[in-house]
Amino acid sequence: MMNKVPGIGKGIKLQKTLLDLSFSDAFKGERVADAYERLILETMIGNQSLFIRRDEVERSWQWIDTIQNAWEQSNEPPRQYPAGAWGPVASVALLARDGREWEE
């Protein structure tokens, strides 16, 4: 498969690698910046493509606030379920009311 060679400022170079990619094996000697490092660098060079605008953040919180308000008004806490499960058992009944079911 083809992968972008790690690194910032070198342009986009592709390299053929095995599907069981291990960056340390495939790109020996290349230092790979972690996510925060890359984010700070992009900020310093003025690239805003990894960020969203303030109005988008505010709109997202408005949407979440409506969900939180509904939970508070219902006086019913979110249903818990085990890690790795598809969701609480009650979710099956919720969909069944409308003649739907989960697709696995």
Secondary structure, DSSP 8 states (H G I E B T S, - for coil): -EEE-S-SSS---EEE--SS--HHHHTTT-----HHHHHHHHHHTT--TTS--HHHHHHHHHHHHHHHHHHHHHT-------TTSSS-THHHHHHHTTT-----
